[in-house]
Amino acid sequence: MAPLFKHEFSSMGCPCELQFYAQSTVLGRDGIELATSEVCRLDQKYSHYREDSLLSAIQAKATQAGGVVVDDETAALLDYADTQYRVSGGLFDVTARSLSALWDGITSIPRQDEINEALRISGWEQVAWDGHTLEIPTGLAFDLGGIVKEYAADRVAGMLKQAGIQSGFIDLGGDLHILGPHPDGTPWRAGIRDPDGSGNALATIGIRSGGLASSGDYERFSEIGGKRYGHIINPKTGWPVSASGASLASVSILAPSCLLAGSVSTLAILAGAEKGLNLLGESGLPWLAVGHDGLIHGTLDLSRAWPAPTVGGRHAADG
């Protein structure tokens, strides 16, 4: 059997892990270099925290008359964002960065006038995008974090396959893409985390290929006056979806790509519990959702899962 290569690193503000089988030491080392370089490239290109990122440059130039022509990769991501905005009825919006920043790490609830101002300078409907040229009003801020990490997992998986690596996975802060099963055909094990804050997994499921992503407010939130305010913001109201108490606690999706899994899971959280469950049921994808009442819903067969391990992140994948 080919040797198993393992590598852990940090990028995109999260812990990352890579495991795969390769036929030679050279291919293994090259695979690790390829994967880490590509993740770091995308982090540098699209991070809104970095003033030297391409995203920051595009955003600055896009406010000028006539806008800015973007490269093909960025155009594909903006096309995807445009599609998701339209099919979600405006719930999936990559221009809601001002709203996210308003609620990030809060110690007191933002004033309504602050929320209204953030809403005023947010909204994909204010973007002029023709598939090549981007023009935006001053003040509007992009956050592609809800797309790029999942896109990176898919892209690295594809690059590794092209390099001749067919068995392994890439895990970017809990967003996974499985290239293929172990050489003997057995699946990789991925833990789905319990949103109760215990750090335990609900179950460990087997995956042979495709993407796994989860959404929920159990990792990033602020607690004020005994109430939890999460990081997933409704771009229509300007308030965290968890503030209403009507959202799902967590959603996990299996899909052909990590990007699709991440989009559907996030949208199900944004839609609220009742509409979110309907959306998941209509998606045709294997899914698992946990309500704030602790009830578990979904089409993933947990009766066939392995005993759940204790995990530190949203998922744990291993042999």
Secondary structure, DSSP 8 states (H G I E B T S, - for coil): ---EEEEEEEETTEEEEEEEE-SSHHHHHHHHHHHHHHHHHHHHHH-TT-TTSHHHHHHHHHTSTT-EE--HHHHHHHHHHHHHHHHTTTSS-TTBHHHHHHHTT-SS---HHHHHHHHHT--GGG-EE-SSEEE--TT-B---HHHHHHHHHHHHHHHHHHTT--SEEEEETTEEEEEE--TTS--EEEEEE-TTSS-BEEEEEEESSEEEEEEESSSSEEEETTEEEES-B-TTTSSBGGGGS-SEEEEEEEESSHHHHHHHHHHHHHT-HHHHHHHHHHH-S-EEEEETTS-EEESS-GGGSB---B-SSS--EE-
